């Protein structure tokens, strides 16, 4: 895609997301952030819920964005919502996944929040990758799992993640888990499994119809 076209499309998407943020009503449930004191935090959500999640995240939240053309389209939306895009990928190698995660770790250490789509850029849905657990272990941050459920939404059923797009003037309910903190005797793999179980349970409790529809697809 031509670079000028990509940038133009990116800003168009960005203003559309900003319009959603201005027209949608956000309702937080079980938000534990005020009880964390000085402890830093990172939100984890499924790829399908990332639009609603970013509408609700506080300004300054850091997020890894792919270096691809698709990622270029996302950057203006994040900036217009007051977030900090960190270019890279949740993968490794030439896409800069490790470098981007390192930059996100430094962002959290500086006192800012982070948000990760924990099932990565390609899925499969529900399979949590190790990045958010590693970030928590490196920064002593609490992991807050979240699902964002719009009262009215478009679901892109042809995509691997069944991406959810809130409709204008809808209500977005944000359900947040209890803080997950690495235990002293817990490996990264064990912590990642605990994160995955928590997020799947959160989605099943608050969006069972969509879980059923996805499993039947």
C-alpha positions, 0 to 999 in steps of 0.5 A: 500500500502506498505510504501516503494512502496508508497515512491518510487511511490511518488518520481516518481510522484514528478520527473514527476511533476518537468519535467512538470514544466521544460517543460511547459510554464506558462503565468499569466493573471491579476496577482495582487500580485505586487499591494498587498504591504505588504498584504499576499495572499492565492490562491484558486483553484478547485481540478481539476486545482491543478496540474497546480496551483502548477506549477505556485505558488511561492516557499514557498507556503504552501499546506494542504496534506492528511495524506492518502497514496494518500497524501504521494504520493503528498508530494515529488512533492510539495517539489521538486517544492519548496512548503511546505506540511502541513499534514492533511485534509480539513475535521475534526476529526482524519484526522487533518483538523482543526490542518492542517488549523491552521498550514497553518494559521501560515504559512501565518502569517509568510509571506508565500503564501498558496494554497487551493483546495477549493472544498476539497478532495471529492467535489462536484466540485464547492462547496467551503468549508469554509477553505480559507475564515477562513484563510483570516479572521484570517490572513488579507490575500487577496484571489486570485482565480485561474484557470490553463488551459493547452493548451494540457491536459489529463482530468481524466473524471472518477474521481469526480473532472475531474483532469486535467494533463498538457501535456509536452511542453504545455502552462499553462494559469493561470487566476487570479481574483481580490483580495477578502478581507473580508468586515467588515460586512461580515460573513464567510458564505457570504464571502465563497459564494462570493469566490465560485461565483468568482471562478465559473465565472472565470472557465466559462469565461476561460474554457467553454468547460470543464464546459459544458462537466462536466455538461453533464457528 
